[in-house]
Amino acid sequence: MDKRIKRYLPMTESAYYILLALTEPRHGYGIIKQVEEMTAGRLKLGSGTIYGTLSKMQDDDMITVYSDEKRKTIYEITDIGKQILRLEFDRLDELHRNKERYKGEFL
């Protein structure tokens, strides 16, 4: 697990949102649309970004991949993926706490 933590933390914004979009199993286009919805259209992932990241995540056992009845490729987050995402949540919580604590110094 240590190698994966070093490789993924801190997470890139695209990797973070790809995992966050997997609240349920989704195909690639569904992930792209979910990320756009979560970010109010601010983040539009290209196919190269999403499929490159998904391939890397699959190699690192962070997601599993299978085909549905329509033979579409479906992606699902694994327990390891969830654990790394929770570590990223903790890191983001710390960023937010410190932003709130110190932002007055910069206004």
Beta strands, then each sheet from edge to edge (+ up, - down):
strand 1: 26-27
strand 2: 63-67
strand 3: 73-77
sheet 1: 1+ 3- 2+
end
